[in-house]
Amino acid sequence: MTEKGFPGGREMVPDMSSLRFGEFDPGEAKRILASLPDAPADADDVLVVTSLRIPTGLHRRLKSYAEERGVAPSVLIRQWIELHLASVDKPISLDAALRALASLPPAA
Protein backbone atom coordinates (compact mmCIF):
# COMPACT_ATOMS: atom_id res chain seq x y z
CA MET A 1 0.00 0.00 0.00
CA THR A 2 1.16 3.52 -0.68
CA GLU A 3 0.31 6.61 1.30
CA LYS A 4 -1.68 9.38 -0.33
CA GLY A 5 -2.00 12.59 1.61
CA PHE A 6 -5.21 14.54 2.02
CA PRO A 7 -6.16 17.43 4.32
CA GLY A 8 -6.38 16.27 7.92
CA GLY A 9 -4.31 13.10 7.60
CA ARG A 10 -3.14 10.31 5.33
CA GLU A 11 -5.17 7.81 3.36
CA MET A 12 -3.89 4.32 2.54
CA VAL A 13 -4.35 3.50 -1.14
CA PRO A 14 -3.74 -0.02 -2.50
CA ASP A 15 -0.96 -0.40 -5.07
CA MET A 16 -2.81 -1.59 -8.17
CA SER A 17 0.34 -1.96 -10.32
CA SER A 18 0.84 -5.62 -9.34
CA LEU A 19 -2.64 -6.77 -10.38
CA ARG A 20 -2.71 -9.07 -13.39
CA PHE A 21 -5.79 -9.99 -15.37
CA GLY A 22 -5.84 -13.19 -17.39
CA GLU A 23 -7.97 -14.88 -19.96
CA PHE A 24 -11.51 -15.81 -18.94
CA ASP A 25 -11.79 -19.60 -18.63
CA PRO A 26 -15.46 -20.62 -19.04
CA GLY A 27 -14.69 -24.15 -17.80
CA GLU A 28 -13.20 -22.82 -14.57
CA ALA A 29 -16.14 -20.46 -14.10
CA LYS A 30 -18.59 -23.38 -14.54
CA ARG A 31 -16.61 -25.47 -12.04
CA ILE A 32 -16.71 -22.68 -9.47
CA LEU A 33 -20.43 -22.05 -10.00
CA ALA A 34 -21.17 -25.79 -9.72
CA SER A 35 -19.33 -25.96 -6.39
CA LEU A 36 -21.54 -23.27 -4.83
CA PRO A 37 -24.41 -24.45 -2.62
CA ASP A 38 -27.92 -24.20 -3.98
CA ALA A 39 -29.89 -21.12 -3.01
CA PRO A 40 -32.52 -21.82 -0.35
CA ALA A 41 -35.92 -22.60 -1.86
CA ASP A 42 -37.59 -20.34 0.70
CA ALA A 43 -36.32 -16.80 1.24
CA ASP A 44 -37.17 -17.19 4.95
CA ASP A 45 -34.40 -19.83 5.20
CA VAL A 46 -31.63 -17.38 4.28
CA LEU A 47 -29.46 -16.66 7.32
CA VAL A 48 -28.80 -13.00 8.12
CA VAL A 49 -26.24 -11.54 10.48
CA THR A 50 -27.72 -9.86 13.54
CA SER A 51 -25.63 -7.95 16.04
CA LEU A 52 -26.16 -8.77 19.70
CA ARG A 53 -24.50 -6.94 22.59
CA ILE A 54 -24.17 -8.94 25.80
CA PRO A 55 -21.93 -8.51 28.84
CA THR A 56 -18.53 -10.26 28.72
CA GLY A 57 -19.39 -12.61 31.59
CA LEU A 58 -22.58 -13.74 29.87
CA HIS A 59 -20.67 -14.23 26.62
CA ARG A 60 -18.11 -16.45 28.38
CA ARG A 61 -20.91 -18.54 29.90
CA LEU A 62 -22.62 -18.84 26.51
CA LYS A 63 -19.39 -19.96 24.80
CA SER A 64 -18.69 -22.50 27.54
CA TYR A 65 -22.25 -23.86 27.38
CA ALA A 66 -22.03 -24.12 23.59
CA GLU A 67 -18.62 -25.85 23.68
CA GLU A 68 -19.92 -28.44 26.17
CA ARG A 69 -22.66 -29.28 23.68
CA GLY A 70 -20.46 -29.16 20.59
CA VAL A 71 -22.36 -26.36 18.86
CA ALA A 72 -21.69 -22.75 17.97
CA PRO A 73 -23.08 -20.04 20.26
CA SER A 74 -25.04 -18.65 17.31
CA VAL A 75 -26.83 -21.99 16.92
CA LEU A 76 -27.92 -21.90 20.56
CA ILE A 77 -29.10 -18.31 20.31
CA ARG A 78 -31.08 -19.13 17.13
CA GLN A 79 -32.67 -22.17 18.84
CA TRP A 80 -33.58 -20.16 21.93
CA ILE A 81 -35.17 -17.41 19.83
CA GLU A 82 -37.16 -20.01 17.87
CA LEU A 83 -38.26 -21.67 21.12
CA HIS A 84 -39.38 -18.37 22.61
CA LEU A 85 -41.25 -17.29 19.50
CA ALA A 86 -42.96 -20.70 19.28
CA SER A 87 -44.18 -20.26 22.85
CA VAL A 88 -45.46 -16.76 22.06
CA ASP A 89 -47.39 -18.11 19.08
CA LYS A 90 -49.08 -20.77 21.24
CA PRO A 91 -49.31 -19.32 24.76
CA ILE A 92 -50.61 -21.41 27.63
CA SER A 93 -51.84 -20.21 30.98
CA LEU A 94 -49.63 -20.37 34.05
CA ASP A 95 -52.10 -22.81 35.65
CA ALA A 96 -51.81 -25.17 32.66
CA ALA A 97 -48.02 -24.95 32.74
CA LEU A 98 -47.89 -25.70 36.48
CA ARG A 99 -50.27 -28.67 36.07
CA ALA A 100 -48.08 -30.05 33.28
CA LEU A 101 -44.93 -29.64 35.39
CA ALA A 102 -46.57 -31.21 38.43
CA SER A 103 -47.49 -34.30 36.38
CA LEU A 104 -43.83 -35.00 35.53
CA PRO A 105 -41.93 -37.57 37.61
CA PRO A 106 -39.41 -36.11 40.09
CA ALA A 107 -35.84 -35.64 38.92
CA ALA A 108 -33.45 -38.43 39.89
C-alpha positions in Angstrom: 0.0 0.0 0.0 1.2 3.5 -0.7 0.3 6.6 1.3 -1.7 9.4 -0.3 -2.0 12.6 1.6 -5.2 14.5 2.0 -6.2 17.4 4.3 -6.4 16.3 7.9 -4.3 13.1 7.6 -3.1 10.3 5.3 -5.2 7.8 3.4 -3.9 4.3 2.5 -4.4 3.5 -1.1 -3.7 0.0 -2.5 -1.0 -0.4 -5.1 -2.8 -1.6 -8.2 0.3 -2.0 -10.3 0.8 -5.6 -9.3 -2.6 -6.8 -10.4 -2.7 -9.1 -13.4 -5.8 -10.0 -15.4 -5.8 -13.2 -17.4 -8.0 -14.9 -20.0 -11.5 -15.8 -18.9 -11.8 -19.6 -18.6 -15.5 -20.6 -19.0 -14.7 -24.1 -17.8 -13.2 -22.8 -14.6 -16.1 -20.5 -14.1 -18.6 -23.4 -14.5 -16.6 -25.5 -12.0 -16.7 -22.7 -9.5 -20.4 -22.1 -10.0 -21.2 -25.8 -9.7 -19.3 -26.0 -6.4 -21.5 -23.3 -4.8 -24.4 -24.5 -2.6 -27.9 -24.2 -4.0 -29.9 -21.1 -3.0 -32.5 -21.8 -0.3 -35.9 -22.6 -1.9 -37.6 -20.3 0.7 -36.3 -16.8 1.2 -37.2 -17.2 4.9 -34.4 -19.8 5.2 -31.6 -17.4 4.3 -29.5 -16.7 7.3 -28.8 -13.0 8.1 -26.2 -11.5 10.5 -27.7 -9.9 13.5 -25.6 -7.9 16.0 -26.2 -8.8 19.7 -24.5 -6.9 22.6 -24.2 -8.9 25.8 -21.9 -8.5 28.8 -18.5 -10.3 28.7 -19.4 -12.6 31.6 -22.6 -13.7 29.9 -20.7 -14.2 26.6 -18.1 -16.4 28.4 -20.9 -18.5 29.9 -22.6 -18.8 26.5 -19.4 -20.0 24.8 -18.7 -22.5 27.5 -22.2 -23.9 27.4 -22.0 -24.1 23.6 -18.6 -25.8 23.7 -19.9 -28.4 26.2 -22.7 -29.3 23.7 -20.5 -29.2 20.6 -22.4 -26.4 18.9 -21.7 -22.7 18.0 -23.1 -20.0 20.3 -25.0 -18.6 17.3 -26.8 -22.0 16.9 -27.9 -21.9 20.6 -29.1 -18.3 20.3 -31.1 -19.1 17.1 -32.7 -22.2 18.8 -33.6 -20.2 21.9 -35.2 -17.4 19.8 -37.2 -20.0 17.9 -38.3 -21.7 21.1 -39.4 -18.4 22.6 -41.3 -17.3 19.5 -43.0 -20.7 19.3 -44.2 -20.3 22.9 -45.5 -16.8 22.1 -47.4 -18.1 19.1 -49.1 -20.8 21.2 -49.3 -19.3 24.8 -50.6 -21.4 27.6 -51.8 -20.2 31.0 -49.6 -20.4 34.0 -52.1 -22.8 35.6 -51.8 -25.2 32.7 -48.0 -25.0 32.7 -47.9 -25.7 36.5 -50.3 -28.7 36.1 -48.1 -30.1 33.3 -44.9 -29.6 35.4 -46.6 -31.2 38.4 -47.5 -34.3 36.4 -43.8 -35.0 35.5 -41.9 -37.6 37.6 -39.4 -36.1 40.1 -35.8 -35.6 38.9 -33.4 -38.4 39.9 
